[in-house]
Amino acid sequence: MASFFPTSTTECYVTKHVRNSEILENNCFEYGGADVAGPRCRFAANCILLKVLYIGLEPYMRVFCVTGKEPEWDVGRVPRGKVIGEVLQSNVPWISIGMKVKVTAPWRTYTWVEVTPRVLVEELDNTVPPELYLGLAGSGGRTARLALEKLVKPQAGHVALVTAAASCVGLAACQLMRMEGVTVLGSCGSERKVTLLKKLGVKAFNYKTENADEALARLAPTGLDFLFDNTAGRVRTAAIKIMRGGGVILTSGRIARYDAFGGPAGGDEALEKQIIYENCLHDYGQFFVGHFSGDFVECTSHIIRLYKRGRLKNFDTIVDGFHNLGEAFAGIFRGKNVGRTIVRLYDDAGAFFEAPAPDAPAPAPAPAPAPAPWRVDVRVASAPAPPSPLYAAEAPVPGPAPA
């Protein structure tokens, strides 16, 4: 296969820092052209050149927007994240041209990646959608499975609550616990998400329209055994209040405290600590999936096997266009996503999604409305469901095909 060296790339860079007490906006990011750094990387013995196809966006990245806690998130710098790319050039013996891989890389359309012992480069299984590696078979599924396997193992008959249950981690945790015979409750922020979760067998409620204390009393009248918390908000406090003695708490994320769009996170940490002490609850604190990096390869293989058998369903929110990257990231904290938010750079025919010209005249009205750049993709092993628009509240929730 002939090698191809692009001379320029488009990149997304940070324009300002935003505190957790402020609202992240699309204008916190800008786009510009840059040279593909060539000579040093091109001839280095451990570099690969990628054509980036997909970029995965994760809630924890919001923390880096506060004061540039990571060098890549300083103003004027290009952030890094998980991407799926096609290898255009490789100086690494086991990585060949044309291979599709997942790796951590800058937010660029073309980029060099230095492959070191600390850089995990995953070759994709071509029999599953590549996006799977950014969510269910990536950090989302790994976080859920490794937390449930390495730290806590809910038993059949137990009652568990998953907060932010329609997130990537939340959906994986719900499905994995359901396989073990656990009664799973889930909190989420829209009726569409409630409908989706119920189709997965989860007893779901909308915390925005129903008081959490009342919802949990209705759905778990005998109390909870396990809390898988992704929010650190008021639902967490409500759950801890009804946990049975010896119950287990695991914190996977704190999205309610990452951004100010949804208002104050709520919750009462002092009350939580008092109840945890008095009821002898086991609080494992914050779970960091990176502590189990040695299990990543096996974990991904296991999840893909379950996916191929139809036992795990994958839910992604696909946003078309590199130029929509900032909007897609901000949308996570507005509740627009189901599962992992993924930016797709090329359409099915291989054409790059170009940004609209800034001074272009308004297009003539079309006979039918153009499709929204956001959509939810539901993937099952044998029959992917057609996408549906995410913005429309009245849009039907895609249901998984029967396993």
Secondary structure, 3 states (H helix, E strand, C coil): CCCCCCCEEEEEEECCCCCCCCCCCHHHEEEEEEECCCHHHHCCCCEEEEEEEEEEECHHHHHHHCCCCCHHHCCCCCCEEEEEEEEEEECCCCCCCCCEEEEEEECECEEEEECCCCCCCEECCCCCCHHHHHCCCCHHHHHHHHHHHHHCCCCCCCEEEECCCCEHHHHHHHHHHHHCCCEEEEEECCHHHHHHHHHCCCEEEECCCCCHHHHHHHHCCCCEEEEEECCCCHHHHHHHHCEEEEEEEEECCCHHHCCCCCCCCCCCHHHHHHHHHHCCCEEEEECCHHHHHHHHHHHHHHHHHHHHCCCCCEEEEEEECHHHHHHHHHHHCCCCCCEEEEEECECCCCCECCCCCCCCCCCCCCCCCCCCCEEEEEECCCCCCCCEECCCCCCCCCCCCCC
